[in-house]
Amino acid sequence: MKPSSHSNAAEAWLSRIPPEIAVTFTPAQIEALRRAFREPRKHTIDLRLSLPFFRNWFYLVLLIGEERRSVDRRRMERASHPLLTPANVLFMTVMLGLFLAASTVVVAGVFNLPIAGNKVHPAAIPWLKNQRDCEQTGRTWLNDRCLDYDHNPSF
């Protein structure tokens, strides 16, 4: 937020409080609320995205930082925002699947491992008719045939 938007956020929040409750706030309480809006929390990672999904827009927030909440507050928030809801489980399952798929591709690329669609298909070399001639060229003799495993399959 911009520095001036913190005071706007505080005023907007205060304006949503029912008037019969707002009149009970002392000037010190109102100033404390305004000060709380001026001092945003700093997080090590503060990622906020708006993402289109069909005709709607959704927001994604990822905050990572040192835990400063009390045990009681964490317990209360865990009760009011349970982790294992159907939507959360679906989201975590999709994210885990995407992570595993991406990891498989990266590991296969780093270690040059074959993955689906990248299988080795040796080519037979018909002009090499015996094992000695075949192996002298660095190829493999198997089942009375000379095989080349180093050819480009898209050749």
CYANA upper distance limits for C-alpha pairs under 8 A (distance plus 0.5 A):
  1 MET  CA      5 SER  CA      6.51
  1 MET  CA      6 HIS  CA      7.26
  2 LYS  CA      6 HIS  CA      7.45
  3 PRO  CA      7 SER  CA      8.25
  3 PRO  CA     38 ARG  CA      7.83
  4 SER  CA      8 ASN  CA      7.19
  5 SER  CA      9 ALA  CA      6.45
  6 HIS  CA     10 ALA  CA      6.74
  6 HIS  CA     37 PHE  CA      5.86
  6 HIS  CA     38 ARG  CA      5.68
  7 SER  CA     11 GLU  CA      6.68
  7 SER  CA     34 ARG  CA      6.95
  7 SER  CA     37 PHE  CA      7.15
  7 SER  CA     38 ARG  CA      7.06
  8 ASN  CA     12 ALA  CA      6.54
  9 ALA  CA     13 TRP  CA      6.57
  9 ALA  CA     37 PHE  CA      7.48
 10 ALA  CA     14 LEU  CA      6.58
 10 ALA  CA     33 LEU  CA      7.44
 10 ALA  CA     34 ARG  CA      5.96
 10 ALA  CA     37 PHE  CA      6.25
 11 GLU  CA     15 SER  CA      6.52
 11 GLU  CA     34 ARG  CA      8.27
 12 ALA  CA     16 ARG  CA      7.14
 13 TRP  CA     17 ILE  CA      7.60
 14 LEU  CA     22 ALA  CA      8.11
 17 ILE  CA     21 ILE  CA      7.20
 17 ILE  CA     22 ALA  CA      6.47
 18 PRO  CA     22 ALA  CA      6.64
 19 PRO  CA     23 VAL  CA      6.68
 20 GLU  CA     24 THR  CA      7.76
 21 ILE  CA     25 PHE  CA      7.79
 25 PHE  CA     29 GLN  CA      6.39
 25 PHE  CA     30 ILE  CA      6.91
 26 THR  CA     30 ILE  CA      6.89
 27 PRO  CA     31 GLU  CA      6.60
 28 ALA  CA     32 ALA  CA      6.59
 29 GLN  CA     33 LEU  CA      6.79
 30 ILE  CA     34 ARG  CA      6.78
 31 GLU  CA     35 ARG  CA      6.55
 32 ALA  CA     36 ALA  CA      6.64
 33 LEU  CA     37 PHE  CA      7.00
 34 ARG  CA     38 ARG  CA      6.93
 35 ARG  CA     39 GLU  CA      6.90
 36 ALA  CA     40 PRO  CA      7.74
 42 LYS  CA     65 GLY  CA      8.29
 43 HIS  CA     63 LEU  CA      6.83
 43 HIS  CA     64 ILE  CA      6.32
 43 HIS  CA     65 GLY  CA      5.23
 43 HIS  CA     66 GLU  CA      8.02
 44 THR  CA     63 LEU  CA      8.13
 44 THR  CA     64 ILE  CA      6.22
 44 THR  CA     65 GLY  CA      5.45
 44 THR  CA     66 GLU  CA      8.43
 45 ILE  CA     62 LEU  CA      7.76
 45 ILE  CA     63 LEU  CA      6.01
 45 ILE  CA     64 ILE  CA      5.44
 45 ILE  CA     65 GLY  CA      7.17
 46 ASP  CA     61 VAL  CA      8.09
 46 ASP  CA     62 LEU  CA      6.56
 46 ASP  CA     63 LEU  CA      5.31
 46 ASP  CA     64 ILE  CA      7.21
 47 LEU  CA     60 LEU  CA      8.40
 47 LEU  CA     61 VAL  CA      6.22
 47 LEU  CA     62 LEU  CA      5.55
 47 LEU  CA     63 LEU  CA      6.89
 48 ARG  CA     59 TYR  CA      7.71
 48 ARG  CA     60 LEU  CA      6.28
 48 ARG  CA     61 VAL  CA      5.04
 48 ARG  CA     62 LEU  CA      6.99
 49 LEU  CA     59 TYR  CA      6.03
 49 LEU  CA     60 LEU  CA      5.61
 49 LEU  CA     61 VAL  CA      6.96
 50 SER  CA     57 TRP  CA      6.99
 50 SER  CA     58 PHE  CA      6.11
 50 SER  CA     59 TYR  CA      4.79
 50 SER  CA     60 LEU  CA      6.83
 51 LEU  CA     57 TRP  CA      6.01
 51 LEU  CA     58 PHE  CA      5.72
 51 LEU  CA     59 TYR  CA      6.47
 51 LEU  CA     60 LEU  CA      7.98
 52 PRO  CA     56 ASN  CA      6.47
 52 PRO  CA     57 TRP  CA      4.91
 52 PRO  CA     58 PHE  CA      6.81
 53 PHE  CA     57 TRP  CA      6.32
 53 PHE  CA     58 PHE  CA      7.51
 69 ARG  CA     73 ARG  CA      6.65
 69 ARG  CA     74 ARG  CA      6.88
 70 SER  CA     74 ARG  CA      6.77
 71 VAL  CA     75 ARG  CA      6.64
 72 ASP  CA     76 MET  CA      6.66
 73 ARG  CA     77 GLU  CA      6.62
 74 ARG  CA     78 ARG  CA      6.53
 75 ARG  CA     79 ALA  CA      6.82
 76 MET  CA     80 SER  CA      6.88
 77 GLU  CA     81 HIS  CA      6.25
 78 ARG  CA     82 PRO  CA      5.93
 78 ARG  CA     83 LEU  CA      7.99
 83 LEU  CA     88 ASN  CA      7.14
 84 LEU  CA     88 ASN  CA      6.60
 84 LEU  CA     89 VAL  CA      6.50
 85 THR  CA     89 VAL  CA      6.62
 86 PRO  CA     90 LEU  CA      6.63
 87 ALA  CA     91 PHE  CA      6.59
 88 ASN  CA     92 MET  CA      6.53
 89 VAL  CA     93 THR  CA      6.52
 90 LEU  CA     94 VAL  CA      6.71
 91 PHE  CA     95 MET  CA      6.63
 92 MET  CA     96 LEU  CA      6.45
 93 THR  CA     97 GLY  CA      6.63
 94 VAL  CA     98 LEU  CA      6.68
 95 MET  CA     99 PHE  CA      6.53
 96 LEU  CA    100 LEU  CA      6.58
 97 GLY  CA    101 ALA  CA      6.61
 98 LEU  CA    102 ALA  CA      6.57
 99 PHE  CA    103 SER  CA      6.47
100 LEU  CA    104 THR  CA      6.56
101 ALA  CA    105 VAL  CA      6.92
102 ALA  CA    106 VAL  CA      6.70
103 SER  CA    107 VAL  CA      6.45
104 THR  CA    108 ALA  CA      6.45
105 VAL  CA    109 GLY  CA      6.59
105 VAL  CA    115 ILE  CA      8.30
106 VAL  CA    110 VAL  CA      6.59
107 VAL  CA    111 PHE  CA      6.50
107 VAL  CA    112 ASN  CA      8.41
107 VAL  CA    113 LEU  CA      8.17
108 ALA  CA    112 ASN  CA      5.84
108 ALA  CA    113 LEU  CA      4.97
108 ALA  CA    114 PRO  CA      7.06
108 ALA  CA    115 ILE  CA      7.24
109 GLY  CA    113 LEU  CA      7.08
114 PRO  CA    118 ASN  CA      5.81
114 PRO  CA    119 LYS  CA      6.30
114 PRO  CA    120 VAL  CA      8.26
115 ILE  CA    119 LYS  CA      7.40
120 VAL  CA    149 TYR  CA      7.59
120 VAL  CA    153 PRO  CA      8.49
121 HIS  CA    149 TYR  CA      7.45
121 HIS  CA    153 PRO  CA      7.64
122 PRO  CA    147 LEU  CA      6.38
122 PRO  CA    148 ASP  CA      5.85
122 PRO  CA    149 TYR  CA      5.02
122 PRO  CA    150 ASP  CA      8.02
122 PRO  CA    151 HIS  CA      7.82
123 ALA  CA    147 LEU  CA      6.03
123 ALA  CA    148 ASP  CA      5.63
123 ALA  CA    149 TYR  CA      7.13
123 ALA  CA    151 HIS  CA      7.61
124 ALA  CA    145 ARG  CA      7.23
124 ALA  CA    146 CYS  CA      6.21
124 ALA  CA    147 LEU  CA      5.06
124 ALA  CA    148 ASP  CA      6.75
125 ILE  CA    145 ARG  CA      8.04
125 ILE  CA    146 CYS  CA      5.96
125 ILE  CA    147 LEU  CA      6.49
125 ILE  CA    148 ASP  CA      7.38
126 PRO  CA    145 ARG  CA      8.23
126 PRO  CA    146 CYS  CA      7.74
128 LEU  CA    133 ASP  CA      6.72
128 LEU  CA    134 CYS  CA      6.22
128 LEU  CA    146 CYS  CA      6.82
129 LYS  CA    133 ASP  CA      7.93
129 LYS  CA    134 CYS  CA      7.98
129 LYS  CA    145 ARG  CA      7.64
129 LYS  CA    146 CYS  CA      7.74
130 ASN  CA    134 CYS  CA      6.76
130 ASN  CA    144 ASP  CA      8.00
130 ASN  CA    145 ARG  CA      8.25
130 ASN  CA    146 CYS  CA      8.13
131 GLN  CA    135 GLU  CA      6.55
131 GLN  CA    141 TRP  CA      6.11
131 GLN  CA    144 ASP  CA      8.13
131 GLN  CA    145 ARG  CA      8.49
131 GLN  CA    146 CYS  CA      7.70
132 ARG  CA    136 GLN  CA      6.65
133 ASP  CA    137 THR  CA      7.27
134 CYS  CA    138 GLY  CA      7.50
134 CYS  CA    139 ARG  CA      6.18
134 CYS  CA    140 THR  CA      7.20
134 CYS  CA    141 TRP  CA      6.86
134 CYS  CA    146 CYS  CA      6.11
135 GLU  CA    139 ARG  CA      5.66
135 GLU  CA    140 THR  CA      6.53
135 GLU  CA    141 TRP  CA      7.22
139 ARG  CA    146 CYS  CA      7.14
139 ARG  CA    147 LEU  CA      6.42
139 ARG  CA    148 ASP  CA      5.77
139 ARG  CA    149 TYR  CA      7.80
140 THR  CA    146 CYS  CA      6.26
140 THR  CA    147 LEU  CA      5.63
140 THR  CA    148 ASP  CA      7.02
140 THR  CA    149 TYR  CA      8.34
141 TRP  CA    145 ARG  CA      6.15
141 TRP  CA    146 CYS  CA      5.13
141 TRP  CA    147 LEU  CA      6.66
142 LEU  CA    146 CYS  CA      6.94
142 LEU  CA    147 LEU  CA      7.53
151 HIS  CA    155 PHE  CA      8.35
